[in-house]
């Protein structure tokens, strides 16, 4: 396999694909990437347009088209080097109701972070509790690895009373 970083330290196409595969393997339905570096302003325009379209119910491919068109129509960014490198890898998803509501709420919160400080604290608290519950569930599942283990646990509870 080839190196994941070029001589300049930039991530190569192999590295980009490996990173995308890692996200997909971790459960992401799709990943949007840029095949080459773009400015922060272009990234900001892209993400805003992409998520605006996605939150309005568009499939990821349509949201990508909308975001690219948004950048392309800006006078300062009409050159293809600014917009042609964005690609969608994975499924052409539409956000579900839960994801849509969460993404919309976070988007509003991020527009006014100082005013929403207490909401961010609540989200952090709830996320930490959810992660703890997931960890506890995995621990219990890992402890009950064999029939004998299950029988011992269930048997010890039923015998004692």
PyMOL commands that set and color helices and strands:
alter all, ss='L'
color gray80, all
select helices_A, chain A and resi 13-25+40-55+60-72+75-77+80-83+97-111+117-143+147-159
alter helices_A, ss='H'
color red, helices_A
select strands_A, chain A and resi 30-34+86-90
alter strands_A, ss='S'
color yellow, strands_A
deselect
rebuild
show_as cartoon
